[in-house]
């Protein structure tokens, strides 16, 4: 009976599939070397037939097509679904330098023909390995790879170096490497003085992609991306980006258990520094329109909406002006509008909906004005004009709306002496405080001959007041002495501050934010010892901390535990995604190390 149920379950799963959009994609390295073997994959998320590969002219096919099938099952809300993935793979090789395009492949699914995307591949000349022959003590040759400035470096790539004031620039800080990159130790990003900078969100885990740099293939990763808006004209210099990283280099050769020569590697610390960059900022032309308020960019548009065109006086209406486009939208703080003099106009409510991407800052900004006409009549808000400097045509452009007619009727509200009662902005501030209510609670009357002066309550009041004054003076002086001793205060607060940071790290752990989790744990550990041992942050180092802990006669085992935890966290901060169990263990170890220090310091 159980076997029959199992078979029925499998059949129901196979027959219950989520209707999904068919995708057929081709993928391969974008940059390869001559003579390098690489894989070309065509993947379709369905069972297809009649696969027609593209022409691979210019490439040598070493193997393929080989096929593989992947199947996964999901249960969502009691419903079963099956996902199928079919992959057609080739191993190919290029022999000539140049740029090639692999055309689209075709496959048939349920009688319908689907095409993949085409792929552009750049082939560069294969680079010879830079090696230096060194002789080991046992007489065997040692090909130790020597890292040079061409093996790993950093750059601040700018999409423009000559711009107008207010025109956006995309800054992309990248690391390029041809050696094994183990970890990042320290960063120093440029300050971007002279610019208004907005960060572009990048993945917390750095992904390395192949790139061609001067005919050589590097694994390149984005460390930071920013949008820069120059705030003044002239020449502006961007400081270098500095990075300390750990790379893996070949140390030599040794014989393994079977007597074979195998390579050995070692970790080396490298200090990298990008070249400084210079931006030439041109001033905006002098023929600025009156409606220009500093907007610089392209493809600007304006929408004007009013909630109603007929209203009674002393009632409110809303005027919305929405600006959209690409450029310095966030820096636009006003729009010039000529409102009728009898309209009471409140400061606009401003909302931004702007996205910062690798293509720049783009989105919209809305100004919402609240208007209150005070006198009846026919009014017109003149056509709203908005001017901006267009970076593509290098000229000013003006967007103009249409006149807005408003009919203000006489209100039917209560009048006094022929004048309507209205409330101004100043009246609103005091409206809630100009009425006092009658006090209704009971009270006690005392006899005329009964006085407080000279009674026992009178003397008790003065005695308690005197004692309270003495206590306040004593406690205040004690706190002043404690606060004067900065080192003592830091020592007392060290454990409390570290617990707050670990609590924040725990929150990041629950959010699966690995980079911020390890950053808070590292801050908690170093910050605790800085406060506890009275070591300035600028002097914090492993050697300084170890010497100070030894002088405080801290157990060597506790010191070693601290070094192990801090090294593990600093490595994991920039490493690929770590398992959840390991993150929880690192959190537990950090808490235990701080507790160990607290018991001996």
ZAMARGU-4260 file (C-alpha; in steps of 0.2 Angstrom, whole numbers, plus 5000, padded with zeros to 4 digits):
<rodrens>
0) 5000/5000/5000 | 5014/5012/5004 | 5023/5008/4988 | 5007/5012/4978 | 5005/5029/4988
5) 5023/5034/4984 | 5021/5030/4965 | 5005/5040/4965 | 5014/5055/4973 | 5028/5055/4961
10) 5015/5054/4946 | 5006/5069/4953 | 5022/5079/4955 | 5027/5075/4938 | 5010/5080/4931
15) 5009/5096/4941 | 5020/5109/4933 | 5020/5128/4935 | 5017/5136/4918 | 5033/5146/4916
20) 5040/5157/4902 | 5052/5147/4891 | 5070/5154/4891 | 5084/5149/4880 | 5101/5157/4885
25) 5119/5156/4879 | 5133/5160/4890 | 5152/5160/4889 | 5167/5170/4895 | 5167/5188/4887
30) 5186/5188/4886 | 5198/5173/4882 | 5216/5171/4877 | 5222/5162/4861 | 5225/5144/4865
35) 5213/5144/4880 | 5200/5131/4882 | 5183/5138/4887 | 5165/5132/4889 | 5150/5138/4878
40) 5133/5133/4886 | 5116/5134/4879 | 5103/5132/4893 | 5084/5130/4890 | 5072/5128/4905
45) 5061/5115/4897 | 5062/5098/4887 | 5067/5103/4869 | 5070/5094/4853 | 5079/5098/4837
50) 5093/5108/4844 | 5102/5118/4830 | 5119/5125/4836 | 5126/5141/4828 | 5141/5142/4817
55) 5157/5142/4827 | 5168/5150/4814 | 5184/5156/4821 | 5184/5143/4835 | 5191/5125/4836
60) 5178/5113/4844 | 5187/5102/4856 | 5172/5093/4863 | 5153/5094/4862 | 5139/5096/4861
65) 5137/5086/4877 | 5120/5087/4886 | 5115/5087/4904 | 5098/5088/4912 | 5093/5095/4929
70) 5077/5093/4938 | 5071/5101/4954 | 5054/5099/4964 | 5046/5112/4975 | 5031/5111/4986
75) 5022/5128/4988 | 5006/5130/4998 | 5003/5111/4996 | 5005/5112/4977 | 5020/5103/4969
80) 5030/5110/4954 | 5044/5103/4943 | 5058/5114/4935 | 5068/5106/4921 | 5084/5113/4914
85) 5093/5106/4899 | 5111/5111/4895 | 5120/5109/4878 | 5139/5112/4881 | 5154/5114/4870
90) 5173/5115/4874 | 5180/5127/4861 | 5197/5136/4858 | 5201/5152/4849 | 5218/5153/4839
95) 5217/5171/4832 | 5216/5187/4841 | 5201/5197/4837 | 5182/5200/4841 | 5170/5187/4837
100) 5151/5185/4838 | 5143/5168/4840 | 5126/5168/4832 | 5110/5163/4839 | 5106/5144/4842
105) 5088/5137/4840 | 5078/5124/4849 | 5060/5117/4847 | 5049/5116/4863 | 5031/5110/4861
110) 5032/5113/4842 | 5038/5131/4844 | 5055/5137/4839 | 5065/5147/4851 | 5081/5157/4848
115) 5095/5160/4861 | 5105/5177/4862 | 5120/5180/4852 | 5137/5181/4861 | 5152/5193/4858
120) 5169/5186/4863 | 5185/5196/4863 | 5201/5185/4860 | 5217/5192/4866 | 5235/5186/4864
125) 5240/5173/4877 | 5251/5180/4891 | 5267/5171/4896 | 5269/5167/4914 | 5281/5179/4923
130) 5292/5167/4933 | 5309/5167/4941 | 5319/5151/4943 | 5325/5149/4961 | 5335/5134/4967
135) 5328/5125/4983 | 5340/5118/4996 | 5337/5100/4989 | 5343/5106/4972 | 5326/5105/4963
140) 5321/5119/4952 | 5308/5131/4960 | 5298/5142/4949 | 5292/5155/4961 | 5280/5167/4954
145) 5285/5185/4958 | 5270/5197/4959 | 5273/5214/4950 | 5263/5230/4949 | 5255/5222/4933
150) 5249/5207/4942 | 5237/5216/4953 | 5232/5234/4954 | 5217/5246/4957 | 5209/5260/4946
155) 5196/5273/4948 | 5187/5272/4931 | 5178/5288/4926 | 5165/5288/4912 | 5169/5307/4909
160) 5184/5318/4913 | 5177/5335/4905 | 5160/5340/4911 | 5149/5355/4915 | 5146/5361/4933
165) 5132/5350/4940 | 5134/5336/4926 | 5135/5319/4934 | 5150/5308/4933 | 5151/5289/4936
170) 5166/5284/4947 | 5169/5265/4947 | 5183/5259/4959 | 5189/5242/4953 | 5203/5229/4958
175) 5211/5220/4944 | 5221/5204/4947 | 5230/5189/4938 | 5235/5181/4955 | 5224/5173/4968
180) 5215/5186/4979 | 5213/5179/4996 | 5206/5194/5006 | 5205/5213/5009 | 5213/5220/5024
185) 5210/5239/5023 | 5202/5252/5012 | 5204/5271/5010 | 5191/5278/4998 | 5193/5295/4990
190) 5184/5310/4999 | 5178/5317/4983 | 5181/5335/4989 | 5172/5347/4977 | 5159/5335/4972
195) 5141/5331/4979 | 5143/5312/4979 | 5129/5298/4979 | 5134/5280/4982 | 5127/5267/4970
200) 5122/5251/4978 | 5134/5236/4975 | 5133/5218/4981 | 5141/5215/4998 | 5151/5200/4990
205) 5163/5206/4977 | 5161/5196/4961 | 5176/5195/4949 | 5173/5195/4930 | 5185/5194/4916
210) 5191/5210/4907 | 5203/5214/4894 | 5216/5227/4900 | 5229/5232/4886 | 5228/5215/4879
215) 5229/5205/4895 | 5215/5196/4904 | 5212/5201/4922 | 5199/5196/4935 | 5191/5212/4939
220) 5179/5217/4953 | 5169/5232/4958 | 5174/5239/4975 | 5163/5255/4975 | 5153/5265/4963
225) 5148/5283/4965 | 5139/5297/4956 | 5148/5313/4957 | 5141/5330/4954 | 5154/5344/4953
230) 5149/5359/4963 | 5162/5372/4956 | 5170/5375/4939 | 5189/5373/4937 | 5201/5358/4939
235) 5196/5346/4953 | 5208/5332/4958 | 5201/5316/4965 | 5212/5308/4978 | 5219/5290/4975
240) 5210/5275/4982 | 5221/5264/4994 | 5219/5246/4997 | 5228/5233/5007 | 5225/5215/5002
245) 5231/5197/5004 | 5236/5188/4988 | 5242/5170/4986 | 5258/5167/4976 | 5268/5152/4972
250) 5282/5149/4985 | 5291/5134/4978 | 5289/5115/4976 | 5289/5101/4987 | 5287/5082/4986
255) 5271/5074/4992 | 5268/5057/5000 | 5270/5049/4983 | 5287/5058/4979 | 5279/5069/4966
260) 5284/5087/4965 | 5269/5099/4969 | 5267/5118/4970 | 5267/5126/4987 | 5259/5143/4990
265) 5260/5157/5003 | 5250/5173/5007 | 5258/5189/5004 | 5251/5207/5009 | 5250/5219/4995
270) 5248/5238/4997 | 5239/5245/4981 | 5236/5263/4977 | 5226/5270/4962 | 5233/5285/4951
275) 5225/5301/4956 | 5211/5307/4944 | 5208/5325/4937 | 5192/5332/4931 | 5190/5347/4921
280) 5174/5356/4925 | 5167/5369/4913 | 5156/5384/4920 | 5138/5384/4914 | 5135/5397/4900
285) 5130/5414/4905 | 5113/5416/4896 | 5103/5408/4910 | 5084/5409/4908 | 5074/5417/4923
290) 5066/5400/4926 | 5083/5391/4928 | 5086/5385/4946 | 5102/5374/4944 | 5095/5358/4935
295) 5108/5350/4924 | 5105/5334/4915 | 5095/5327/4900 | 5077/5321/4895 | 5069/5332/4908
300) 5050/5332/4908 | 5037/5342/4918 | 5019/5337/4924 | 5007/5350/4932 | 4991/5345/4941
305) 4979/5354/4951 | 4965/5345/4961 | 4951/5357/4956 | 4948/5373/4946 | 4933/5379/4956
310) 4933/5382/4974 | 4926/5394/4988 | 4937/5406/4996 | 4945/5401/5012 | 4945/5383/5006
315) 4961/5374/5001 | 4967/5366/4984 | 4983/5357/4980 | 4995/5360/4965 | 5007/5347/4961
320) 5022/5349/4949 | 5032/5333/4945 | 5049/5334/4937 | 5057/5319/4929 | 5073/5315/4920
325) 5092/5311/4922 | 5103/5322/4931 | 5105/5332/4948 | 5086/5331/4952 | 5090/5330/4971
330) 5098/5347/4970 | 5083/5356/4963 | 5076/5364/4978 | 5063/5377/4971 | 5052/5381/4956
335) 5047/5398/4951 | 5028/5400/4951 | 5019/5417/4951 | 5004/5414/4962 | 4990/5427/4964
340) 4993/5439/4978 | 4977/5435/4987 | 4982/5416/4988 | 4990/5411/5004 | 5004/5399/4999
345) 5012/5386/5010 | 5030/5380/5008 | 5029/5365/4996 | 5030/5347/5002 | 5045/5339/4992
350) 5046/5320/4988 | 5060/5312/4979 | 5059/5295/4969 | 5076/5294/4962 | 5087/5278/4958
355) 5106/5278/4958 | 5112/5266/4945 | 5128/5263/4935 | 5119/5273/4921 | 5117/5288/4933
360) 5104/5296/4944 | 5087/5295/4936 | 5069/5297/4943 | 5057/5311/4948 | 5054/5324/4960
365) 5037/5331/4966 | 5033/5348/4973 | 5016/5349/4981 | 5009/5366/4985 | 4994/5370/4997
370) 4985/5385/4991 | 4971/5395/5000 | 4962/5408/4990 | 4956/5422/5002 | 4946/5433/4990
375) 4932/5427/4978 | 4935/5431/4959 | 4943/5424/4943 | 4961/5420/4944 | 4975/5413/4933
380) 4991/5405/4938 | 5003/5409/4923 | 5010/5394/4914 | 5024/5386/4925 | 5041/5386/4916
385) 5056/5375/4921 | 5073/5378/4913 | 5088/5366/4913 | 5105/5364/4905 | 5105/5350/4893
390) 5121/5341/4893 | 5118/5333/4876 | 5115/5348/4866 | 5126/5359/4878 | 5112/5372/4879
395) 5098/5378/4890 | 5081/5371/4887 | 5064/5377/4894 | 5048/5367/4897 | 5032/5377/4898
400) 5015/5371/4904 | 4998/5380/4901 | 4989/5394/4911 | 4979/5387/4925 | 4962/5396/4927
405) 4954/5395/4945 | 4936/5401/4949 | 4935/5407/4967 | 4917/5408/4973 | 4911/5417/4988
410) 4909/5405/5003 | 4893/5403/5013 | 4902/5403/5030 | 4896/5413/5045 | 4900/5432/5043
415) 4903/5446/5055 | 4899/5464/5050 | 4900/5458/5032 | 4917/5450/5033 | 4919/5431/5032
420) 4928/5423/5047 | 4944/5415/5042 | 4959/5407/5050 | 4977/5413/5045 | 4993/5403/5048
425) 4997/5413/5063 | 4979/5410/5071 | 4981/5391/5070 | 4996/5392/5082 | 4986/5399/5096
430) 4969/5392/5093 | 4971/5377/5105 | 4976/5388/5120 | 4964/5403/5120 | 4950/5394/5129
435) 4952/5390/5148 | 4940/5377/5156 | 4932/5379/5173 | 4941/5369/5187 | 4929/5356/5194
440) 4939/5346/5206 | 4937/5349/5225 | 4948/5359/5236 | 4951/5361/5255 | 4948/5377/5266
445) 4959/5380/5281 | 4954/5390/5297 | 4960/5408/5298 | 4971/5404/5314 | 4979/5389/5307
450) 4996/5393/5299 | 5010/5383/5291 | 5024/5394/5298 | 5031/5387/5315 | 5023/5370/5313
455) 5032/5353/5313 | 5029/5352/5295 | 5038/5368/5292 | 5054/5362/5301 | 5053/5345/5293
460) 5052/5353/5276 | 5068/5363/5279 | 5077/5348/5286 | 5073/5337/5271 | 5078/5351/5259
465) 5095/5353/5268 | 5099/5334/5267 | 5093/5333/5249 | 5105/5348/5245 | 5120/5339/5253
470) 5117/5323/5244 | 5115/5332/5227 | 5132/5341/5230 | 5141/5325/5235 | 5134/5315/5220
475) 5138/5329/5208 | 5156/5330/5214 | 5158/5311/5213 | 5152/5311/5195 | 5163/5326/5190
480) 5178/5316/5197 | 5173/5301/5187 | 5170/5310/5171 | 5187/5319/5173 | 5195/5302/5172
485) 5192/5298/5154 | 5201/5282/5154 | 5191/5276/5169 | 5175/5280/5161 | 5180/5271/5145
490) 5185/5256/5155 | 5168/5255/5164 | 5158/5257/5148 | 5169/5245/5137 | 5158/5230/5141
495) 5142/5239/5139 | 5147/5246/5122 | 5153/5229/5115 | 5136/5221/5120 | 5127/5235/5110
500) 5138/5231/5095 | 5136/5212/5096 | 5117/5215/5098 | 5118/5225/5081 | 5128/5211/5074
505) 5115/5198/5079 | 5102/5209/5070 | 5113/5209/5054 | 5115/5190/5056 | 5096/5187/5056
510) 5095/5198/5040 | 5109/5187/5032 | 5119/5203/5029 | 5137/5195/5031 | 5147/5210/5027
515) 5139/5221/5040 | 5138/5207/5053 | 5157/5204/5053 | 5160/5223/5052 | 5150/5225/5069
520) 5159/5210/5077 | 5176/5217/5072 | 5171/5234/5079 | 5165/5226/5095 | 5182/5216/5098
525) 5194/5230/5094 | 5183/5244/5102 | 5182/5234/5118 | 5201/5232/5120 | 5203/5250/5115
530) 5192/5256/5129 | 5197/5243/5142 | 5216/5245/5139 | 5215/5264/5136 | 5224/5262/5119
535) 5219/5275/5106 | 5211/5269/5090 | 5225/5276/5079 | 5238/5265/5089 | 5227/5249/5089
540) 5237/5234/5081 | 5240/5216/5085 | 5257/5219/5092 | 5251/5233/5103 | 5236/5224/5110
545) 5246/5208/5113 | 5260/5217/5122 | 5247/5227/5133 | 5238/5211/5137 | 5254/5202/5142
550) 5258/5216/5153 | 5241/5214/5162 | 5246/5196/5164 | 5231/5190/5154 | 5232/5171/5150
555) 5240/5167/5134 | 5226/5155/5129 | 5214/5170/5130 | 5225/5181/5119 | 5227/5167/5106
560) 5208/5165/5106 | 5206/5183/5102 | 5219/5183/5088 | 5210/5167/5080 | 5193/5176/5081
565) 5198/5193/5074 | 5208/5184/5060 | 5193/5173/5055 | 5181/5188/5055 | 5192/5199/5045
570) 5194/5186/5032 | 5175/5181/5032 | 5170/5199/5030 | 5176/5200/5012 | 5176/5181/5008
575) 5162/5173/4997 | 5145/5169/5007 | 5149/5160/5023 | 5137/5146/5030 | 5125/5151/5043
580) 5131/5139/5055 | 5149/5146/5054 | 5142/5164/5056 | 5133/5159/5072 | 5149/5150/5079
585) 5159/5166/5075 | 5146/5176/5085 | 5147/5164/5099 | 5166/5164/5100 | 5167/5184/5099
590) 5155/5184/5114 | 5165/5171/5124 | 5182/5181/5121 | 5174/5197/5127 | 5168/5188/5143
595) 5185/5180/5146 | 5193/5197/5145 | 5180/5204/5157 | 5184/5191/5170 | 5203/5196/5170
600) 5204/5214/5166
</rodrens>
